Amino acid sequence: MNLPTPTMAKIPGKASAVPLNGRIFFWAITSALAGFLFGFDTVVISGAEQTIQKLWGLSAGMHGLAMGSALYGTVFGALFGGWPTDKFGRKKTLLFIGVLYIISAVGCAIANGVGVFIVARILGGIGIGISTVAAPLYISEIAPPAHRGRLTGMFQFNIVFGIIVAFASNAVLARVAGEDGWRWMLGVAAIPSVIYAVMCFGLPESPRWLITRKGDRAAGLAVLKLIEPEKPQAELEAHADEIQSAARPETKTSANFWTWRLRVPILLAFLIAFFNQLSGINAVLYFAPRIFEMTGLGEKAALLQSVGIGITNLIFTFVGLWLIDKLGRRTLLFIGSFGYIASLGLTSWAFFTQHYAIVPVCIFAFIGAHAIGQGAVIWVYISEIFPNRHRAEGQALGCGTHWVFAAALTTFFPQLVTTFAPGYVFAFFAFMMVLQLVWVKTMVIETKGVPLEEMQHKLGIDA
């Protein structure tokens, strides 16, 4: 698929003298749609879960297994998603994600029993896990340094947008689709999945994968020419040389991922994912109605407050994307950390002192802090800090860490707030964010505007 001569587009809020190639913007939007499908697929099950339990007469244990099956697939996809991304290429992997989403949506819609349903949900979860590896990685490899934060961050924006669309879709179909409404709720995901898969055919392969993994310098140069059509051939050749040189291992040992040489990016990827989940974000997103009901709000009011969380998340995610290439990743993590500490600390105080009226405001502030800080930064940062040769493995490490802790937090949070007073639980999250603040101050390195091939030198990694 050949696109017309590139236009020059600017992402809102960017007052940069460096224009954005229209082709790159289209490719980034296409890749980021994997995030939309991620968000949609994660939440759409909420509208069908009670009907499914009654329809198939599921026990509590089997119902929990069926509802959590996508999450198990997500952990697997994230941990092993680096392999297809490196082996077969970024483009083919992104297309494969679309195929998995289509099969999952159709499989859930036509499932005649819980076994088929679980298999379909696991396939969708694998797609989600791989998408968190492949999509941010691909965008970071085609984006110019001046725009890389916003373009890669669109993946997170689309996750949040997909969540809101899923809630809206469920609400509409619940009214118009009758007794089989749950099948339509789950099956409708096939429509955006097909659109995404078709759009993936228009993507070029990552020039960095072509040059460093496939060894096809000519094809890599051709894509670099599409990315930077205004550059003379000599400069493109020099860029290709730089990519090739940065990926060439100096020794046999340096070709391995788990080495002392890569300790800094490995630790950064692990800790950003670790702190992301130990903020309690998944607990708040998944159990918001339960949290609000603990403050004395009725069920309907609690659900209404939960909708507000989705809207707040979307608005502040956009703010985070507007700021990420202006202020930088490290600055946003500072802002988010202070917001986390204040909002979680006040929530803990409110539960201890029974000043429940401020809890909804504090939770909204917490969501805003997350969206501007960790939410906007995590996928961008992990995709930037590893050398070309190890970027897919590094992305898989960070994403796998994220999903393992997400699964653990989601599993144990209901028990935690039953065993301990909610004030203690939120105090623990606040304490973890104090540790995150220390980590950002002492370890996090700014990556704003740094070309990927120069990143390894900034992180103290040799070629």
Secondary structure, DSSP 4 states (H G I P E B T S, - for coil): -PPPSPPEE--TT---SSPEEHHHHHHHHHHHHHHHHHHHHHHHGGGTHHHHHHHHT--HHHHHHHHHHHHHHHHHHHHHTHHHHHHT-HHHHHHHHHHHHHHHHHHHHH--SHHHHHHHHHHHHHHHHHHHHHHHHHHHHHS-TTTHHHHHHHHHHHHHHHHHHHHHHHHHHHHHSGGGHHHHHHHTTHHHHHHHHHHHTTPPPPHHHIIIII--HHHHHHHHHHH-TTS-HHHHHHHHHHHHHHHS-SSSGGG-SSSGGGHHHHHHHHHHHHHHHHTTHHHHHHHHHHHHHTTT--HHHHHHHHHHHHHHHHHHHHHHHHHHHHH-HHHHHHHHHHHHHHHHHHHHHHHHHT-GGGHHHHHHHHHHHHHHTHHHHHHHHHHHSS-GGGHHHHHHHHHHHHHHHHHHHHHHHHHHHHHS-HHHHHHHHHHHHHHHHHHHHHT----TT--HHHHHHHTT---
